[in-house]
């Protein structure tokens, strides 16, 4: 296997100028009109702004002011789903949050990376899906192409690179199965 020199001077952003301009307008809009609001105050206003830029968001979904959404048109949020304080939703590809799912403080949802097997490191993407009743705990990382199954819990600071089975709890880096999740009254 021969070595090829990596020359990033030839890197080309495949998303294009239009994408960059829309992102600029989106970033300015969110920064000026949503971020100054305290935490979850003004949820209706924030949903309006997200929808204005193409998000598919249920009337009961909550997005905290300090959450960062890269591309609203790639965001789907079902009933009572939540992107909490300081969540980074890097949704170059679609991110879907099911009903009653929560992404907690400082979590990172990442739908893109670079193909390091090619000299120009081209962008690669895959969606992230958080199914109904799942919980992504504080500071967790969910990588591209991952589905977190219904009712699953990704523990704090976990790094998830593979699908998480429904009704399980995972933790660590890389995340590993810890136990089954059972609900008690």
Secondary structure, 3 states (H helix, E strand, C coil): CCCCCCCHHHCCCCCHHHHHHHHHHHHHHHHHHCCCCCCCCCHHHHHHHHHHCCCEECCCCEECCCCEECCHHHEEECCCCEECCCCEEECCCCEEECCCCEECCCCEEECEEECCCCCCCCEEECCEEECCCCEECCCCEECCCCEECCCCEECCCCEECCCECCCEEEECECCEEEEECCCCC
